[in-house]
Amino acid sequence: MTDRFLSATPLPKTRESAGLSSAALGAWAAAALAVAVFALHAAVSNNYDFYRDELYFIVCGQHPALGYVDQPPLIPLLAAASQLFGESRIAIHLIAALGGAATVLVACATVRLLRGGVWAQVLAGMAAGFAPIYLALASTLSTSTFEPLAWGLTAYFLLRAVLERDRRALLFAGLVVGVALETKYGIPFYVAALLLGLALTPERKLLRTREFALAVAIAAALFAPNFVWQLRHGFPMLPVLLANVDHKDLVLSPPEFLANQALMMNPLLAPVWLAGLVAPFAGERWRRLRFLSIAFAAVFLVMLALHAKNYYLSPAYVAAFAVGAVALERSLLSLRLRNAYLGLAFASTAVLAPLPIPMLAPEQYLIYEHALGFHDAPVETRAQSRIPQLFADMTGWHDLARSVAVAYDRLAPEDRAHAAIFTYNYGEASAIDLFGGALGLPKALSGHNNFYLWGPGKADGHVVLLVGAKLARLSSQCREASVVGSFGAPFALPEEHGDIVLCRDLGQGFHAAWTHLRHYD
C-alpha cells in the first residue's frame, strides 16, 4: 500500500485542480526540462576541442579491457564507440548530455514518488539539470558524468522500497550500483551512507530482506570483472587516489568547502536542498525520509575528512533537491510567492549557465566573468590558465599534434623510420594517437597511467621526440639532445606549453628504463 505521508496538507488551488491532469502536466514539465538540458549541451558541444580525459578514454576504449589503471571500463568503451564513424566532438558530448537529461527525469520522478505537484517537479528538475556543477558534469564525458544519475536513481529505488513497500525496487538499486561501479568507484561512499541512514532509522528492516541480499549480489556480480582486473594488476587505482590526495587536489578548509558547495549548486537553490535535509526531521509524516538526510550528512563529512574535490559530493544533491522541492511546495502556500521564487531560480541559472559550460569563447568568457565579478576556483594544485581548468583542458590538442608532426617531418627519413614519440601525460599521448595518424605520426608512448601498461612496443630509444621535456635535464640521459619544436595554445594549461626535444640514444633504451618511467596519478 502506498504511503501517503504527504497528503495531510492540501495544496492551494492551481491549474492542476481546475481540471488539468497533474500527472500529465508533471510528465510534460519533466520532459520539457530534460529536452532543454539536452538541447543546451548539444548547442555548445562543438565549441571547444575534446576534453583531455575524453581523449584518454577514447584511446583506452580502443584497447578493450575489463579495467584500466585509473577507471572502470564503461566510460572508455562509450567514448570509443562515439568515434566509430569518425572523429566527432558532438557525438561524445551528446552521450554526456543524455546523462544530464536523464538526471532531470530522475529528480522529477522522485518528486512524483513523494506526491509532489507540478511546481515541485519543475523546481527539482531545473535544479538537477541547470545547477552549475550539473551543467559542468554533463558538458564532457568523464567518469563523473553519470554519477548524479546513478546516485539519484539509487535513492529513488530505495525510496520506492520504503514508501511503497516495493521490495523489488531494491533489486533495481543493486543493478544501478553495479553499473555505476563500472563507470567510477565513487558510489560506494553514497551506498555506505544510505545503509547507515537505514540502519539508524526504523527502515532498517529492509536490510534483513531477501531482496536486499539479492541486490548486494547483483551489484557484486556486475563489479566482479573489474575488481578481478584491479586485483590481477595490483590495484593500480590506489596509487592514483593517493597521488590525488597527497599533492594533486586542492585542499579546502571546512568553511571554504561549504561555501564552494553553495556556489556550485547555485546559491539561490540553497533553500531547496537545505529544505530537503531539514524537512525529514520537521514532523512525523516526513520521518520515513530521514535516512536520506542522514546519508547526505554522512557522505558530506566523509568527503570533508578526505579533502575530496568539491564536485565529489554533488551527486548527493539530486535526492535533496527532490525532497526540498516538495517541502517548499507544501510550505509556501502562496502560489504567487512560489512562482516568484521559481522565476528567480530560472533567471539565476540563465545568468550562471555560461560559466560551467563551453558556451563562450575564451576571450568572451573572461569578459563575462569579470562583468559578474566571479572568478572560478581551481580544484587542483597545478598552475592554472586564465580560463577555468575544464575549458583549458579542452584547448589546443589538435595544435599539439600538428606541432609534433612538424618536428617529426623534419627528421631525416632514416630517423623517422624508427623514431619514437614520448610524452609525460596521457592527454598529450592520447592527442597524438588520435590526431597524429592523419599527420603520419606513430603511436605515442608514455609512462602515465594506462599508457604504461601498453609498454614501449618496438621502440629502441635511439631516436626519440620527447614532448614537454626540459633540455637541461636530458644532458646526462641522451648522447645528443636538441630542441626541435615547441607547442602550446594561448589558453591551454601552463603544463601544455613546452619544447619538443630530439634525443638520440636515450640511456639504456626504453625497455630497460620502462619501469622507471611509470607514474600513476
C-alpha positions as CSV (number, residue, x, y, z in Angstrom):
1,M,0.0,0.0,0.0
2,T,1.3,3.4,-0.9
3,D,2.5,5.6,2.0
4,R,0.5,8.8,1.8
5,F,2.6,10.7,4.3
6,L,2.4,13.9,2.4
7,S,-1.3,14.0,1.8
8,A,-2.3,15.6,5.1
9,T,-1.7,19.2,3.9
10,P,-3.8,20.1,0.8
11,L,-2.2,22.3,-1.9
12,P,-3.9,25.5,-2.8
13,K,-6.0,25.5,-6.0
14,T,-3.9,25.7,-9.1
15,R,-4.4,24.9,-12.7
16,E,-4.0,21.2,-11.8
17,S,-7.2,21.3,-9.7
18,A,-9.0,23.3,-12.3
19,G,-9.4,20.2,-14.5
20,L,-5.9,19.5,-15.9
21,S,-4.3,16.2,-15.1
22,S,-1.5,16.7,-12.6
23,A,0.2,13.5,-13.8
24,A,0.1,14.8,-17.4
25,L,1.4,18.2,-16.5
26,G,4.2,16.8,-14.5
27,A,5.2,14.4,-17.3
28,W,5.3,17.2,-19.8
29,A,7.2,19.5,-17.5
30,A,9.8,16.8,-16.8
31,A,10.2,16.0,-20.5
32,A,10.4,19.7,-21.4
33,L,13.2,20.3,-18.8
34,A,15.1,17.2,-19.9
35,V,14.9,18.3,-23.6
36,A,16.0,21.8,-22.6
37,V,19.1,20.4,-20.8
38,F,20.0,18.2,-23.8
39,A,19.4,20.9,-26.3
40,L,21.6,23.4,-24.4
41,H,24.5,20.9,-24.3
42,A,24.0,20.0,-27.9
43,A,24.2,23.6,-28.9
44,V,27.6,24.1,-27.3
45,S,29.0,20.6,-27.9
46,N,31.4,21.6,-30.7
47,N,32.6,25.0,-29.4
48,Y,35.9,23.7,-27.9
49,D,38.3,20.8,-28.6
50,F,38.0,17.4,-26.9
51,Y,38.4,17.4,-23.2
52,R,41.7,15.9,-22.0
53,D,40.2,12.9,-20.3
54,E,37.9,12.3,-23.3
55,L,40.9,11.8,-25.5
56,Y,42.3,9.3,-23.0
57,F,39.1,7.5,-22.6
58,I,38.8,7.1,-26.4
59,V,42.3,5.6,-26.6
60,C,41.6,3.3,-23.6
61,G,38.3,2.2,-25.2
62,Q,40.2,1.3,-28.4
63,H,42.2,-1.1,-26.2
64,P,39.1,-3.0,-24.8
65,A,39.7,-4.5,-21.3
66,L,37.8,-5.3,-18.2
67,G,39.6,-2.4,-16.4
68,Y,42.2,0.3,-16.7
69,V,44.7,1.8,-14.2
70,D,42.5,4.8,-13.3
71,Q,38.9,3.9,-14.2
72,P,36.5,1.1,-14.8
73,P,35.8,0.1,-18.4
74,L,32.3,1.5,-19.2
75,I,33.2,5.2,-19.9
76,P,36.2,4.3,-22.2
77,L,34.1,1.9,-24.1
78,L,31.3,4.5,-24.6
79,A,33.9,7.1,-25.6
80,A,35.5,4.8,-28.2
81,A,32.0,3.9,-29.5
82,S,31.2,7.5,-30.1
83,Q,34.1,7.7,-32.6
84,L,33.3,4.6,-34.6
85,F,32.1,6.8,-37.5
86,G,34.9,9.3,-37.4
87,E,36.2,12.0,-35.2
88,S,33.3,13.8,-33.6
89,R,33.3,16.0,-30.6
90,I,29.5,16.3,-30.9
91,A,28.9,12.6,-30.7
92,I,30.9,12.2,-27.4
93,H,29.4,15.3,-25.9
94,L,25.8,14.2,-26.7
95,I,26.4,11.0,-24.7
96,A,27.2,13.2,-21.7
97,A,24.2,15.4,-22.5
98,L,21.9,12.3,-22.2
99,G,23.2,11.8,-18.7
100,G,22.3,15.3,-17.8
101,A,18.8,15.0,-19.3
102,A,18.2,11.6,-17.6
103,T,19.1,13.2,-14.2
104,V,16.3,15.7,-14.7
105,L,13.8,12.9,-15.3
106,V,15.0,11.0,-12.1
107,A,14.6,14.1,-10.0
108,C,11.1,14.7,-11.3
109,A,10.2,11.0,-10.8
110,T,11.4,11.3,-7.2
111,V,9.1,14.3,-6.6
112,R,6.2,12.3,-8.0
113,L,7.0,9.4,-5.7
114,L,6.8,11.9,-2.8
115,R,3.4,13.1,-4.0
116,G,4.8,16.5,-5.1
117,G,2.9,18.6,-7.6
118,V,4.0,20.1,-10.9
119,W,5.6,23.1,-9.3
120,A,7.9,20.9,-7.2
121,Q,8.7,18.8,-10.3
122,V,9.7,21.9,-12.2
123,L,11.9,23.2,-9.3
124,A,13.6,19.9,-8.7
125,G,14.1,19.2,-12.4
126,M,15.5,22.6,-13.0
127,A,17.9,22.3,-10.1
128,A,19.1,18.8,-11.2
129,G,19.6,19.9,-14.8
130,F,20.8,23.5,-14.5
131,A,22.7,23.8,-11.2
132,P,26.2,24.9,-12.3
133,I,28.1,21.7,-11.3
134,Y,25.5,19.5,-13.1
135,L,25.9,21.6,-16.2
136,A,29.6,21.2,-16.0
137,L,29.5,17.4,-15.4
138,A,27.2,16.9,-18.4
139,S,29.2,19.0,-20.8
140,T,32.0,16.4,-21.2
141,L,32.1,12.6,-21.0
142,S,34.0,11.7,-17.8
143,T,33.8,9.1,-15.1
144,S,31.8,11.7,-13.1
145,T,29.2,12.4,-15.8
146,F,26.7,9.8,-14.8
147,E,27.2,10.0,-11.0
148,P,24.3,12.3,-10.4
149,L,22.1,10.0,-12.4
150,A,23.4,6.9,-10.6
151,W,23.2,8.3,-7.1
152,G,19.7,9.8,-7.8
153,L,18.4,6.5,-9.1
154,T,19.8,4.6,-6.2
155,A,18.0,7.0,-3.8
156,Y,14.8,6.8,-5.9
157,F,14.6,3.0,-5.7
158,L,15.3,2.9,-2.0
159,L,12.5,5.4,-1.6
160,R,10.2,3.2,-3.5
161,A,11.1,0.3,-1.3
162,V,10.5,2.4,1.8
163,L,7.4,4.4,0.8
164,E,5.6,1.9,-1.4
165,R,6.8,-1.3,0.3
166,D,8.1,-2.4,-3.1
167,R,11.0,-4.6,-2.1
168,R,11.7,-5.4,-5.8
169,A,12.9,-1.9,-6.1
170,L,15.9,-3.0,-4.1
171,L,16.9,-5.2,-7.0
172,F,16.9,-2.2,-9.3
173,A,19.0,-0.3,-6.8
174,G,21.5,-3.1,-6.9
175,L,21.6,-3.1,-10.6
176,V,22.2,0.7,-10.7
177,V,25.0,0.4,-8.1
178,G,26.7,-2.4,-10.1
179,V,26.6,-0.5,-13.4
180,A,27.8,2.7,-11.6
181,L,30.8,0.8,-10.3
182,E,31.7,0.1,-13.9
183,T,31.9,3.9,-14.5
184,K,33.5,5.2,-11.4
185,Y,34.4,4.0,-7.9
186,G,32.6,6.8,-6.1
187,I,29.2,5.3,-5.4
188,P,30.2,3.0,-2.5
189,F,30.6,6.2,-0.4
190,Y,26.9,7.0,-1.0
191,V,25.7,3.4,-0.6
192,A,27.5,3.2,2.7
193,A,25.9,6.4,3.8
194,L,22.5,5.3,2.7
195,L,22.9,2.0,4.6
196,L,24.0,3.9,7.7
197,G,20.8,6.1,7.3
198,L,18.7,3.0,7.0
199,A,20.4,1.3,10.0
200,L,19.7,4.3,12.2
201,T,16.0,4.5,11.4
202,P,13.1,2.1,11.6
203,E,13.6,1.4,7.8
204,R,16.5,-0.9,8.9
205,K,14.1,-3.8,8.4
206,L,14.8,-3.6,4.6
207,L,18.4,-4.7,5.4
208,R,17.1,-8.0,6.6
209,T,15.1,-8.9,3.5
210,R,15.9,-11.4,0.8
211,E,15.6,-8.7,-1.8
212,F,18.4,-6.7,-0.1
213,A,20.7,-9.7,-0.2
214,L,19.9,-10.2,-3.9
215,A,20.6,-6.6,-4.6
216,V,24.0,-6.9,-3.0
217,A,24.7,-10.0,-5.1
218,I,23.7,-8.2,-8.3
219,A,25.9,-5.2,-7.6
220,A,28.8,-7.5,-6.7
221,A,28.4,-9.7,-9.8
222,L,28.4,-6.7,-12.1
223,F,31.5,-5.2,-10.4
224,A,33.4,-8.5,-10.2
225,P,35.1,-8.4,-13.6
226,N,36.7,-5.0,-12.9
227,F,37.6,-6.0,-9.3
228,V,39.4,-9.0,-10.6
229,W,41.2,-6.9,-13.2
230,Q,42.4,-4.5,-10.5
231,L,43.4,-7.4,-8.3
232,R,45.4,-9.0,-11.0
233,H,47.2,-5.7,-11.7
234,G,47.9,-5.0,-8.0
235,F,45.1,-2.4,-7.6
236,P,46.8,0.4,-9.6
237,M,43.9,2.7,-8.8
238,L,45.2,3.0,-5.2
239,P,48.3,5.0,-6.0
240,V,46.2,7.2,-8.4
241,L,43.9,8.0,-5.5
242,L,46.8,8.6,-3.1
243,A,48.6,10.8,-5.5
244,N,45.4,12.9,-5.8
245,V,45.1,13.3,-2.1
246,D,48.8,13.9,-1.4
247,H,49.7,16.5,-3.9
248,K,47.2,17.0,-6.8
249,D,43.9,18.0,-5.3
250,L,43.4,21.4,-3.8
251,V,42.6,21.1,-0.1
252,L,39.8,23.3,1.2
253,S,39.0,24.3,4.8
254,P,35.5,23.3,6.0
255,P,34.2,26.8,5.6
256,E,35.7,27.0,2.1
257,F,34.3,23.6,1.2
258,L,30.8,24.6,2.4
259,A,30.9,27.9,0.5
260,N,32.1,26.1,-2.6
261,Q,29.1,23.7,-2.4
262,A,26.7,26.6,-2.3
263,L,28.3,28.3,-5.3
264,M,28.5,25.0,-7.4
265,M,24.8,24.3,-6.7
266,N,23.7,27.9,-7.3
267,P,23.3,30.0,-4.1
268,L,19.6,30.7,-5.0
269,L,18.9,27.0,-4.9
270,A,20.4,26.5,-1.4
271,P,16.9,26.8,0.2
272,V,15.8,23.8,-1.9
273,W,18.5,21.3,-0.8
274,L,18.6,22.7,2.7
275,A,14.8,22.1,3.0
276,G,15.4,18.6,1.7
277,L,17.8,17.9,4.5
278,V,15.7,19.5,7.3
279,A,12.2,18.5,6.3
280,P,12.5,14.8,7.2
281,F,13.1,16.0,10.8
282,A,10.3,18.6,10.8
283,G,7.4,16.3,11.5
284,E,6.2,12.7,11.8
285,R,4.8,12.5,8.3
286,W,8.3,13.1,6.9
287,R,10.1,10.7,9.2
288,R,10.4,7.9,6.6
289,L,12.8,10.1,4.6
290,R,15.2,10.6,7.5
291,F,17.6,8.0,6.2
292,L,18.3,10.3,3.2
293,S,19.2,13.3,5.4
294,I,21.5,11.1,7.5
295,A,23.1,9.7,4.3
296,F,23.8,13.2,3.0
297,A,25.3,14.3,6.3
298,A,27.5,11.2,6.4
299,V,28.8,11.5,2.9
300,F,29.4,15.2,3.4
301,L,31.5,14.6,6.5
302,V,33.5,11.8,4.7
303,M,34.2,14.0,1.7
304,L,35.3,16.8,4.0
305,A,37.6,14.5,6.0
306,L,39.2,13.0,2.8
307,H,39.7,16.5,1.4
308,A,37.8,15.4,-1.7
309,K,37.4,17.5,-4.8
310,N,34.5,19.9,-4.4
311,Y,32.3,18.2,-7.0
312,Y,32.6,14.7,-5.5
313,L,29.6,15.5,-3.2
314,S,27.4,16.9,-6.0
315,P,25.6,13.7,-6.9
316,A,24.1,13.5,-3.4
317,Y,22.1,16.7,-4.1
318,V,19.7,15.1,-6.6
319,A,17.6,13.5,-3.8
320,A,17.9,16.5,-1.6
321,F,16.6,18.7,-4.4
322,A,13.6,16.4,-4.9
323,V,12.7,16.3,-1.2
324,G,13.3,20.0,-0.7
325,A,11.1,20.9,-3.7
326,V,8.2,19.0,-2.2
327,A,8.8,20.5,1.2
328,L,8.8,24.1,-0.2
329,E,5.7,23.4,-2.3
330,R,3.9,22.3,0.9
331,S,5.3,25.2,3.0
332,L,4.8,28.1,0.5
333,L,1.1,28.1,0.2
334,S,1.0,31.4,-1.8
335,L,1.1,30.5,-5.5
336,R,2.4,34.0,-6.2
337,L,5.3,33.5,-3.8
338,R,6.2,30.1,-5.2
339,N,6.2,31.3,-8.8
340,A,8.3,34.3,-7.9
341,Y,10.9,32.1,-6.3
342,L,10.8,29.7,-9.3
343,G,11.2,32.7,-11.7
344,L,14.3,33.9,-9.7
345,A,15.7,30.4,-9.8
346,F,15.3,30.2,-13.5
347,A,16.8,33.7,-14.0
348,S,19.8,32.8,-11.9
349,T,20.5,29.6,-13.8
350,A,20.4,31.6,-17.1
351,V,22.9,34.1,-15.8
352,L,25.2,31.4,-14.4
353,A,25.0,29.0,-17.4
354,P,27.9,30.5,-19.4
355,L,30.3,29.8,-16.5
356,P,30.2,26.0,-16.2
357,I,29.7,25.0,-19.9
358,P,31.7,25.9,-23.0
359,M,29.2,28.4,-24.3
360,L,31.6,31.4,-24.8
361,A,35.0,31.7,-26.5
362,P,37.8,32.2,-24.0
363,E,38.0,35.9,-24.6
364,Q,34.3,36.3,-24.2
365,Y,34.3,34.2,-21.1
366,L,36.9,36.4,-19.4
367,I,34.7,39.5,-20.1
368,Y,31.6,37.8,-18.8
369,E,33.3,36.5,-15.7
370,H,34.7,40.0,-15.0
371,A,31.2,41.5,-15.5
372,L,29.7,39.2,-12.9
373,G,32.6,39.7,-10.5
374,F,33.2,36.0,-10.5
375,H,36.4,34.0,-10.5
376,D,36.4,30.2,-11.0
377,A,38.0,28.4,-8.1
378,P,40.6,25.7,-9.1
379,V,40.2,22.1,-7.9
380,E,43.8,21.1,-8.4
381,T,47.2,22.5,-7.2
382,R,48.8,22.7,-10.7
383,A,49.3,26.0,-12.4
384,Q,46.1,27.3,-14.0
385,S,45.1,29.1,-17.2
386,R,43.2,32.3,-17.2
387,I,40.1,30.4,-18.0
388,P,38.7,27.5,-15.9
389,Q,40.6,24.3,-15.9
390,L,37.7,22.5,-17.6
391,F,37.9,24.8,-20.6
392,A,41.7,25.0,-20.6
393,D,41.7,21.2,-20.8
394,M,39.5,21.5,-23.9
395,T,42.0,23.6,-25.7
396,G,45.0,23.0,-28.0
397,W,45.1,19.3,-28.6
398,H,44.9,19.4,-32.4
399,D,47.6,22.1,-32.3
400,L,49.8,19.9,-30.2
401,A,49.6,17.0,-32.7
402,R,50.4,19.4,-35.6
403,S,53.4,20.8,-33.7
404,V,54.7,17.3,-33.1
405,A,54.1,16.4,-36.7
406,V,56.2,19.4,-37.9
407,A,59.1,18.2,-35.7
408,Y,58.7,14.6,-36.8
409,D,58.7,15.6,-40.5
410,R,62.0,17.5,-40.1
411,L,63.7,14.2,-39.1
412,A,65.8,12.5,-41.7
413,P,64.0,9.6,-43.4
414,E,66.2,7.0,-41.8
415,D,65.4,8.6,-38.4
416,R,61.7,8.7,-39.0
417,A,61.7,5.0,-39.8
418,H,62.2,4.0,-36.2
419,A,61.6,7.3,-34.2
420,A,59.5,7.1,-31.1
421,I,57.4,9.9,-29.6
422,F,57.3,10.0,-25.8
423,T,55.0,12.3,-23.7
424,Y,54.8,12.9,-20.0
425,N,51.0,12.8,-19.6
426,Y,48.1,10.8,-21.1
427,G,46.4,13.9,-22.6
428,E,49.4,14.6,-24.9
429,A,49.8,10.9,-25.7
430,S,46.1,10.5,-26.5
431,A,46.0,13.6,-28.7
432,I,49.0,12.3,-30.7
433,D,47.4,8.8,-31.0
434,L,44.0,10.1,-32.2
435,F,45.0,13.0,-34.4
436,G,48.6,12.0,-35.4
437,G,47.6,9.2,-37.7
438,A,46.3,11.6,-40.3
439,L,49.6,13.5,-39.9
440,G,51.8,10.5,-40.4
441,L,52.8,10.1,-36.7
442,P,53.4,6.8,-35.0
443,K,51.5,6.0,-31.8
444,A,52.8,7.8,-28.7
445,L,54.5,6.3,-25.7
446,S,54.0,7.4,-22.1
447,G,54.6,6.1,-18.6
448,H,51.4,7.8,-17.4
449,N,48.6,5.5,-16.1
450,N,47.3,3.0,-18.6
451,F,49.9,4.0,-21.3
452,Y,52.5,2.5,-19.0
453,L,50.7,-0.9,-19.2
454,W,50.8,-0.8,-23.0
455,G,54.6,-0.7,-22.9
456,P,57.2,0.7,-25.2
457,G,56.4,-1.6,-28.1
458,K,59.4,-1.9,-30.5
459,A,60.9,1.5,-29.6
460,D,64.6,1.1,-29.0
461,G,65.4,4.6,-27.7
462,H,67.9,5.5,-30.4
463,V,65.7,8.4,-31.8
464,V,63.1,9.9,-29.5
465,L,61.0,13.0,-29.7
466,L,60.3,14.0,-26.1
467,V,57.2,16.2,-25.8
468,G,57.4,18.6,-23.0
469,A,60.9,17.7,-21.9
470,K,63.4,20.1,-20.3
471,L,66.6,20.1,-22.4
472,A,68.8,20.8,-19.3
473,R,67.6,17.6,-17.7
474,L,68.5,15.4,-20.7
475,S,72.2,16.1,-20.9
476,S,73.1,13.0,-18.9
477,Q,70.3,10.8,-20.3
478,C,70.9,11.3,-24.1
479,R,74.0,11.1,-26.1
480,E,72.7,14.1,-28.0
481,A,69.7,16.4,-27.3
482,S,68.4,19.4,-29.1
483,V,65.1,21.4,-29.2
484,V,63.4,20.8,-32.5
485,G,60.0,22.4,-31.9
486,S,57.5,23.8,-29.3
487,F,53.8,23.6,-28.5
488,G,51.2,25.5,-26.6
489,A,47.8,27.0,-27.3
490,P,47.0,30.5,-25.9
491,F,44.5,29.3,-23.2
492,A,45.9,25.8,-22.5
493,L,47.2,25.0,-19.1
494,P,50.8,26.0,-18.5
495,E,51.9,22.4,-18.4
496,E,50.7,22.2,-22.0
497,H,53.3,24.7,-23.2
498,G,56.8,23.4,-23.8
499,D,59.5,22.2,-26.0
500,I,59.8,19.2,-28.3
501,V,63.3,17.7,-27.8
502,L,65.1,15.3,-30.1
503,C,67.0,12.8,-28.0
504,R,69.5,10.4,-29.6
505,D,70.4,7.2,-27.7
506,L,68.3,7.5,-24.6
507,G,70.2,5.8,-21.8
508,Q,69.9,2.0,-22.0
509,G,66.9,2.2,-24.2
510,F,63.2,2.2,-23.4
511,H,62.8,-1.4,-22.4
512,A,65.5,-1.3,-19.7
513,A,64.2,2.0,-18.4
514,W,60.5,1.5,-18.7
515,T,59.7,0.6,-15.1
516,H,61.3,3.9,-14.1
517,L,59.1,5.9,-16.4
518,R,55.8,4.8,-14.7
519,H,53.7,7.3,-12.8
520,Y,50.2,6.6,-11.6
521,D,48.4,9.8,-10.7
